[in-house]
Structures are given as structure tokens and as C-alpha cells.
Amino acid sequence: MTNPTRAVQEFRLPDLGEGLTEADWVQWAVAVGDRVELNQVIGEVETAKATVELPSPYAGTVEELLVEPGQTVPVGAPLLRIVTEDGPAEPTGDSGVPSRPSVLVGYGPGDAPQSRRATRRTSADTGRDSDGDTPPARPDAKPGARKLAALLEVDLDTVTGTGRGGVITRDDVRRTAGHGEEPTAGHGEEPTAGQSRPPARAPSPERTTRIPVGGVRKRTAEAVSRSAFTAPHASVFLTCDATATVDLVSTLRASPAFEGVRPTALSIVSRALLHAIADEPSLNAHWDDDTGEIVLHHDVHLGIATATSDGLKVPVVREAQRLSLPRLARSIAEVADRARTGRSTPSELTGSTVSVTNVGVFGVDGGTPILNPGESAILAVGAISDRPWVVDGALVIRKVVTLSLSFDHRLVDGEQAGRALATIGAFLGDPVPMLLADK
């Protein structure tokens, strides 16, 4: 009888793809001494694009954890060591990695994996793990909240979540970290007879909180800084009558073609932008710094700037120019919802060629957005509101919106940007003929 062969396998952070070279370690799902099975989730990483779970490529016993929550880990850095018996659980090549597609969760062939939160909801619905045992309770927290809790040494079991569905947010962690401060004895009390009043207390130092920056926020900071200091930004503005667009949206919501999807003014604005790009292709291009060339994209990959609890994300509607209005409206709603709920994969958050941002949802009239790196234009849409407007010489109340188009002046001149924005404004003023012409 031969003794089983023991080997120590070192699992390194795999290539994340999409140009991402590092990730922030969020938390471990295993501990030293735990037995892990092949493809069992060992922990979570937050890239600049999404939060994903990493499966183990080996079956064995965890010998050592090599990174800490909140630590930024470069691709190829070791994460943990696993002691295996009888060699790796699957045949390996020269690299020692199992002979299966070496992909991170969210990439590659097979069924698309569920996100961390979706997986957690599934577990909560079943109430049991694969062995039939009740899984240990685990606080439901945002990735950024977990990192902040680790750095502030806050036990998430003691935090009450105020996010949607009881999810713990960064603010919840900060509030908990500030608890437990008891007033100094006698502070706030009036002295009794025979007691002297305590000396005046020195002014307290300014109260501040330092927030570690990583993941989506770090990537956003790097991207806008790079864009602001490399692309010469310019902007043009247009205030236009969007009454016909608002009326059209109301009509479309009752149309069978839009069953299951709620069309919005953003759907019409996006179609208007695509219409303008057909006449001004320089809006769908980028500047190649290496060659000094302008690269025109034949397909429009439309980025939808989306505010999420983790920061700004820009999910992408691929080949948007090929989509009918119902499909475009549905795609915009789907990619934005996946981004807000943390279900987007990194590949779904990269590769846009032009973007649109709806700042009007925050109740503001407009803004001058910063370009996504690698894009030549971004359209900002302000709030649609009732304003006085002159129609046929008479002053009436109309639905009015302010549009702003920021552009890279290396590729786009004011003439091209102005014509494009005028085209978009005309489209919103009378969208039906334009939509029929685009068919």
C-alpha cells in the first residue's frame, strides 16, 4: 500500500482580463486548517470593475493565507497555500494549473456565474448548503463596507445595516466605529452645592474620518484624472423643447412592443445620440497616443453612466446602433440594473466608445461631464421641467431640457460638436419622424 502523495499547491491571483492588473482582497471564505473542495469559493476580490468570488483550483487543506482583507493584490501574487493528497484534483500541465479554461469568475465558457449578492440570496432561499447543514450566518455587507470594517476593526456582526434589504453600508460601519464613546465624568452636569465648576475643556481636535480608496472608487479617480489631464476638454450646451419626447414616452409605455420594459426619456435621448453619430462619426472615436492617429469605431458601444452604492460605473450596450428602440430601451435598463445591484462582470463594464449620463435624475439642469478615457464625447442630460417657452410668437409652458456635450478637442471641433448637439435637440423636439427615418 503506497502512502498518498502530499504536495503544497500555491494559488495565485489569476489574470483578471480587460486590462486589469490588480484587485482588492475583500474577505476570506476559508480559514487555515479548513478542508476545501475543488471549485469551492475561497474568498472575494473587488476589481476596478466588479466584485467576484474566486473558486479553488485544488482540493485539500488550507495551510496558509497570504493576503489580508483590504490589501491590494497584483495579478500573479500568491493568495494561499493548500496541502493536497494524491496530487492536484485534476490533470495539470507544465504550469501546475488544472487543465481547464484558466478564467476568473465572470469570464470564459460555461454558465455565467452568479454574483456574490445573487449567490447569497440563493443560499438564503434554500437555507442549507450542499451537505444539508445550515450554513453559518454571515452579515450581508457591501464590499467597500467590508474593507472599511476590516481597517477600522469593526465586527460586522455588531453592525445594523440600513441599506436595501438590510445590507450594511460604509456609513453603517462608520456609525458603529464611533459608538461606545462615553462622556467624561461630570461633563454636561451642573455642579452641586459645595462643588467647584470643573475647568473649561480645551477645544476638541477636528473630527475626521479617513476612508481607504480602492476598487471602483480608485479606478474612477484614476480614470477621470487621466482623462482630465490628457484630453483637452471642451463643451457645448443646448436648451431645447422636449415636450414631444415626453409625450412619446407616455405613448410608448402603453405599446405592446414595449411590454416588460419601461421606456424613458433616456431611451429617446440615446437614440438621438446614435442618430447624430451617424452624421458626425468623430463623436465615436478615440485618439491613439502611440501613433498620433484618430481611430473611428464602426460600431457604437454605448456607455450608460450609472450611480451605484460602490461608485460610478459605466455598463455598456454593445452595438447600440443596430438595436430597435424597444431593444435599446430594454438593454439600457438591464445593464444599468446589473451595475446597480453588483451583478455586472468586468467585461460588461469596459469597451464603451461614447457615453451618456443622465444628471437630471438628481434634479439638476446640466453639467460638464469628464470624458471616459479612450472616448471622444459624452452627452449629459439635465432635468426635464416645465418652463416658459415661445411657440409661434406666444409664451407657453413646455417640457424643456438642457443638454451638454463634452468632447476631446483633438478629434472633434466646435463645429462638429455644435452640429451634433443641434441634431440631438431637433430629434427631441420632433422624435417620431426621426425614429421612422432611422428604421
Secondary structure as UniProt FT lines:
FT   STRAND          6..12
FT   TURN            18..19
FT   STRAND          22..28
FT   TURN            32..33
FT   STRAND          35..36
FT   TURN            38..39
FT   STRAND          41..46
FT   STRAND          51..55
FT   STRAND          60..65
FT   TURN            69..70
FT   STRAND          72..74
FT   TURN            75..76
FT   STRAND          78..85
FT   TURN            94..95
FT   TURN            105..106
FT   HELIX           116..126
FT   TURN            130..131
FT   HELIX           143..152
FT   HELIX           156..158
FT   HELIX           164..166
FT   HELIX           170..177
FT   TURN            178..180
FT   TURN            185..188
FT   TURN            193..194
FT   HELIX           215..230
FT   STRAND          233..241
FT   HELIX           243..252
FT   TURN            253..254
FT   HELIX           256..258
FT   TURN            259..260
FT   HELIX           265..279
FT   HELIX           281..283
FT   STRAND          285..288
FT   TURN            289..292
FT   STRAND          293..296
FT   STRAND          302..304
FT   STRAND          306..308
FT   TURN            309..310
FT   STRAND          311..313
FT   STRAND          316..317
FT   TURN            318..319
FT   HELIX           320..322
FT   HELIX           325..340
FT   TURN            341..342
FT   HELIX           346..349
FT   STRAND          354..358
FT   HELIX           359..362
FT   TURN            373..374
FT   STRAND          377..381
FT   STRAND          385..391
FT   TURN            392..393
FT   STRAND          394..408
FT   TURN            409..411
FT   HELIX           414..429
FT   HELIX           431..438
//
